[in-house]
């Protein structure tokens, strides 16, 4: 079955909402959702006591083409880092925090594969 663009957006937003609820249950404060700049986007960004956590949410209904987490290519990582640098420049109140990049794979069974420190900025 081919899923239309609108349906993919709806499914992706639903996956992001589920991850957002889980993060907030852990006491994380959301500072951005779908933060978009030319050349990149951040799905979810949180502040913890001493970290700024940038979360990339990847939904996959099937893993025929690889896992959701594996779909965060080096190119995608660079785009996330670019958007993070923009966010930090625009919000200097976060500049002193360490930044962690997490990737969360979400599947149809509502299981999360949450990878902390999935990649690092270079």
N, C-alpha and C positions, 0 to 999 in steps of 0.2 A: 504494500500500500504506500502510495506517495503522500507525504504529509505536506500541506501547503505552508507557505511562509507564515501566514497568520497563526496557524496551528503550532508551528515550531516556536514562534515567539511566545505563545500562550504556555506551552509546555516548559519552555526555558524559564519564563517568569515564575511559573509555579515551583520549579526546582529551586530557583533562587529564594523564593519565599520560604520554602521548607528549610533550607540551609540557614537563612536569616533567623528563623524562629529558634533553631538549635543553638546558634551562636549567642543569641540574646538570653536564652535560658542559662547559659554559662556566665552571664553577667557582663558580656561584652557590650560596649556602647557603639551603635552604628553611627558612623560619621558621613558615609556616602553610600549611595546605591546607584548603579549605572552611571557613574561619573565618566563623562565622555569628553574627550579632547580630540583635536585633529591628529589622527594616527594611532589612537588607542582608546580603550575603555576599561574601567574597573567595575566588576560586577558588584562587589560588596567590600566595604572598608570599615574596620572596627578599631576602636581604641580599647586596650586593656590597661592595666595599671602601668605597665612600662613598655608597651609595644603598640605599633600601628600594624594591624594585620590586614593584608590585602588578600581577598579571597576570590579566586576564579572558580566559577561553578560550571561544570560540564555535565550535560545530560546525554545519556545514550540509552536508547531503548534496546539496542542489541550491541554485541561486541564483535560482530563479524569483521569490522574494520579496525579493531583495536579498542582498548579501554578509553573511557572518557578522560582519564588522567593523562594517558599517552597522547591524547589529541592536543595537548598544550605544547606546541612545537617551539623551537628556539625563536622563530619569528614572532609567534604570539607572546612569548615571554618578553621579548624586546618591546613590544607594543604596550604590555602591562607596565613594564619599568618606565617607559616614556610617560605614560599617563600618571604614574605614581610621582614621578619627579615634578610634573606639572601641579599635581595636588599639593605637594609639599611646598612648592614655590608660592602657591596661592594661599596656603594656610600655614604660615610660619609657626603657629602654635604647636604643630606636630613635628617640627624639624628636629627636635632633640630626642625624639623617640626612635628606638631601633625599629626597622621595618622587616616584617616577615611575610613571605609570599606562600600562601597555602593554595592548594588545588583540591576541590571536592568533586568527586565523581558521583553522580546520582543516577540510579537506574529505576526501572519500572516497579521494582519491589520496594521502593522507597528506602533502600539501603544507601548509606553514604560511605564512600571511600575517601576519608579526609586525610590528606597528606600535608602535614606541617612542614614548613621549609622545603617546599617542593622544588624551588629553584632560588637562585640568588641574583641580585643585580650585579652587573659587571661594569 
